[in-house]
Amino acid sequence: MATVKYGTRPPWVGLGAAVWVQIAAGNAYNFPLYSHSLKSVLGYNQRQLTLLGVANDIGENVGLLPGLVCNKFPPWVVLLVGALACFFGYGVLWLALSRTVSSMPYWVLWFALCIATNSNAWFLTAVLVTNMRNFPLSRGTVAGILKGYSGLSAAVYTEVYSVLLDSSSLNLLLFLALGIPAICIMMMFLVRPCTPSPGDDSSEHYHFLFIQAASIVLGVYVLTTTVLDDVLPLSDLVSYSLLLIMVLLLLAPLAIPLKMTLYPSNRSKSADPLSPDDKGNTDNVAPLLQPSSSTGSLGSYYESNNISEVDMLLAEGEGAIKKKRRPRRGEDFSFREAFIKADFWLLFLVYFVGVGSGVTVLNNLAQIGIAQNLQDTKVLLSIFSFGNFAGRLGGGVVSEYFVRSKAIPRTIWMTITQVIMVITYLLFASALNGTLFVATSLLGICYGVQVSIMVPTASELFGLENFGMIFNFMSLGNPLGAYLFSGLLAGYLYDIEAAKQQSSTCLGPNCFRLTFLILAGVSVLGTMLSIVLTMRIMPVYKMLYAGGSFRLPQTSKH
């Protein structure tokens, strides 16, 4: 059971704390930073390394269990489980790499990495579901912000890795095992379900703009400092000062609830129907994902529904109520009802192609850079991370604007970015001078858009009642794509080319050329599927956004 917090300020406290949890939830992006050490210290070949990359993606995206747990328990429980998974998983990896435990079996490390990165699924489910229900009329914006910070986390970790951890893989794994759980434990009681924001307060728009602007400043700042650290010798004092500024920028979203505390508005006071002065009790106990019983308006997403199934059947038999019909798109679906819908599988396949191919490049980014004679591959990770962040944030903002002004389905942006991904993979395959950085940044943007668009689209088509389960099932497209395209394809072709060179490290454009050409062909298929999906759901968006803002169907539970 979760306590529901009333008032206009708590949702913003939760969103500010969620930013830190989202940075923690990006710990899987660190794999390129320590994968080379696993290969050299433990003596793995490229195929073994890519299969570890698959484990990294499986753990990060298999979130069906968190989706079930968040139906029954408050967010802090979900976050605590994630913190424990992070501690034990990365702790085992640290023991193996430091040789504290020698000759650790490969399968143990594989499962340890799965457990470690599965913490991301717990972190993400808790903060994403909670905040989207706290801001139900701004789903695209909230998803873009939270997913944006998650995408930016790779650049944040790269900065910490370079400055605080002395570019040591061993120190990084120790930080992930101890530091990340500590951050989540500090934030977990601030992320809590609140009465949904009504969305009619003009200041809410400016608050979102402030967070978006702060995240953009953070993204540009982190990318700039990473490049400076790579090209200029910076003193320890300067490096630590730059790191401190980064931490302050991460705290920026918490300035909103601080401002609301110091300068409360009369509107905020009147908007609290159950303030302590009126009721004497600000908390109400309800399940985290319990659907609202209000009709025609949002009401509370956390009201309990006390009608039992037996009472419902008796009422149906006596003719008191009509038998429940199947929901239409835009209403609340159960997971089983959504599972049999064509739109559900079209969205899954489009997402699978987009993120599955993109994560293949991400997992092999260090080897791609080395193959093209790039000495410091950390720059590639920072570029991809910034592009990923820009795509996630921009995808949420742009899709929100066009869906409200023109009722254009969000999936049109998945179509456009899939077309760009075709061009990007061809750029990678060409291996022309100067194209590596351009292709990496373009792919990061497209990858980020795919992630940020899927989240609100799933909630708009199938509702928020079972969003945790539906969203986490969609996320399985990432590890499935990583296994097929990275584990079975890229790693296999890489080892063949490396064997021709009689070395464990492959050099030259042929190392990944065929892989990129295949990924380009797969993206063409994804483009066609995305076009079909967009055409199918066009009428749904015309209905949901007919008035220029999101409105729930009158027959919906909401």
Summary of the structure (lengths in Angstrom):
residues: 558
radius of gyration: 23.5
end to end distance: 20.5
largest distance: 80.7
contacts: 2106
relative contact order: 0.15
helix: 72%
strand: 2%
